């Protein structure tokens, strides 16, 4: 096992190539240990060079709507009147704490996805 830091995107590509080769390694094997270390290195490199910002609550709501085949009217029990739903989906109104709680409980949207823009 010859492991070195990932310093640039070329190193990252080489690491992915190696990960593909050992992906199905049996648990407890040297290759499985290597895979675990390489995954940790990849995560550290990507977090440093390609950080992911906080989730966008409106996109989270729209994603859940698409997943469940919902339309704006279906959000009224969680957000309020059709005008309020429209304002939220079109970013003219922020989510309130009550809306976040209802969306989380009713549609199982994670709190983390809803909290970044609570007004």
Secondary structure, DSSP 8 states (H G I E B T S, - for coil): -------SHHHHHHHHHHHHHHTT--TTSHHHHHHHHHHHHHHHHHHHHS------HHHHHHHHHHHHT--GGGGHHHH-SHHHHHHHHTTSS-B-HHHHHHHHHHH---HHHHGGGB-
